[in-house]
Amino acid sequence: MTKDEALVEAIKTDWRTAKLDARERAMLEYAEMITKDATKVSPATLDGLRTHGFDDTAILQVATIAAWFNYINRMADALGVGRPG
């Protein structure tokens, strides 16, 4: 979607180093929280997203996409997809 290769590389390496706006950072912090420990999501977390312009539908979309990627990656790992041998 972007032709900014430096941005793409920064996001792939560590999204915190990428030139992102506050809204994008809030979204990625939420996705990371879902990935590392979804039980840490609180009403304050969701309110924080709302202050950055995310409505409930957008929050659901971010959560769904993050959860789906986590699921797919764990399934691939569990089945040895992409590992040699």
N, C-alpha and C positions, 0 to 999 in steps of 0.2 A: 504494500500500500504506500510505502514511502520510498523515495529514491535516495534517501539520506543514509548512506552506508555506515557512517560513523554512529548515527543514532541506533541503527539496527545492531551493530557490534556492541555498543554500550549496553543495550537492553539484554542481549544474549549473555554478556559477560557478567554484568551486575547492574540491574536497572537503576540502582541508586546513583550511578555515575552518569546516567543519560540526562540530556537536556529535556526535561519534562515539566509540564505545568503542575500546579498544586492538585488539580482534579485528577490528572493521570497518575500522579504519585499516590493519591488516596485510593484509587482503584487498585493499583498494584500492591499497596500495603494490605488491602483487604484480601486480594487473591493469595498473597503470601501467607496471611493469617489462616485462611481456609486450608492451605496446603500443609502448613506446619502443625496447626492445632485448632481446628474449627470450633472447639469448645470455648475458645477465648473470645469468640465473637459475642459482643454484648449489645444491649440497646444503645449504649454510647457509641459503639463502633458504627452502627447503622445510622445514628444521628449525625455522626461525622461525615459519612458519605452524603447524606442529605444536604449538609451545609455546602458541599461541593457541587450540588446540582443534580445528584442522582435521586430519581424517584424510586418508588418500590419496584416498578417493572425493571428499571435499569439495574438495581441491586440484585434482583432475581437473576437477571441475565448474566451479570458478572459471576455470581455464585454458581450458577449452572455450568458456565463455561469452565471455570476453575475446577469444579468438582469433576466434570467430565474428563478433562485432561489428566487430573490426578488418577481417576479410575483407569483410563486407557493406559497410562504409563505403568501403573502397578500391575495391570493384567499382562502387559507386554513383558515386564520384568519377571513376573511369576511363571510365564511360559517360556522364558529364555529367548524371546524375540530379539534379534540383533546381536546376540552373543555368539562368539565363535564356538564351533564344536558342537 
